[in-house]
Amino acid sequence: MIITKTPFRMSYVGGGSDISSFYREHGGAVISAAINHYVYVLVKERFEQGVRVSYSKTENVNSRKKIKHPLVKHALSMLDINQSIEIVSSADIPSSGTGLGSSSSFSVGLIQALSSFAKKPLTPKEYAELACKLEIDLCQSPIGKQDQYAAAFGGLRVYKFNSDDSVTINQVSCNEKTLKELNKQTLSFYIGGDRSANDILREQTLALKSKVKVLATKKMVNLVWNLRDELESQSLLNFGPILHENWIIKREMVSGLSNIFINDLYDQAIDCGATGGKLLGAGGGGFMIFHAPSEQVKSKIRAKFYKLREVFFEIESKGSTIIYQK
């Protein structure tokens, strides 16, 4: 039996530049952080013949070809696993529509568990690369590459997406005090919503064919380096304003990213003293984060958003790990 524990992620700036139609021509970059909420994947040999997959549904089939869960089906094929097997997944936060990269976290954790089950352990880089192949190539999801790498490597990092499809990974050099302050000054609220992220991502991919949208995405990439420099100077003074600028650019790029409700929430937080924020993920719902530089500002935002569920996130230094193996 093998159990993996894989973090979700919180993306700050540069999102959208990790889509191949953009980075292969212009290069892309994002800053994101793994967070201390996880998806767990259990893999074990099954006594009965066939495959059992348990997630929000349960499947019992006599061969991998009959599995309906696309990620599991293609992962078993990709890793050439044919024996009887049981796969169970569970997550700290619902896996759909949260904007936390849950699908990619599951993919990374699944690949790590299956590769260990097959006695072919891989590196974090290989987990990320195979998760990209699984989601983007085999399952045809219109997503980028940042979530898989954040789940595999953990920590607060810059991911640079090169035109040759390689990814350059660098940790952001923040000291412990700065990371603690960043955790302390970030408020996160779940706002709900159920629009498919894939619909919004398809629209965003089409938008990247426009010269105006390409220029906007390049501006967001430039903000990655601004935010990195800010954090590495051990300062959070401009953290919120950089998030704010990225949010304004991104919101104007894709119609489905935001709506009246989301815009109103954002404006209310700014009125309370937040210096910036964003909706996590592709858009339409999920989690919103805000930079609140003082306890007074946090209290005002919490009082204003008392009907929403606040969820506490902290940056997780570790990527996907095996927490049990027997």
Summary of the structure (lengths in Angstrom):
residues: 326
radius of gyration: 19.6
end to end distance: 5.3
largest distance: 60.2
contacts: 1161
relative contact order: 0.19
helix: 42%
strand: 25%
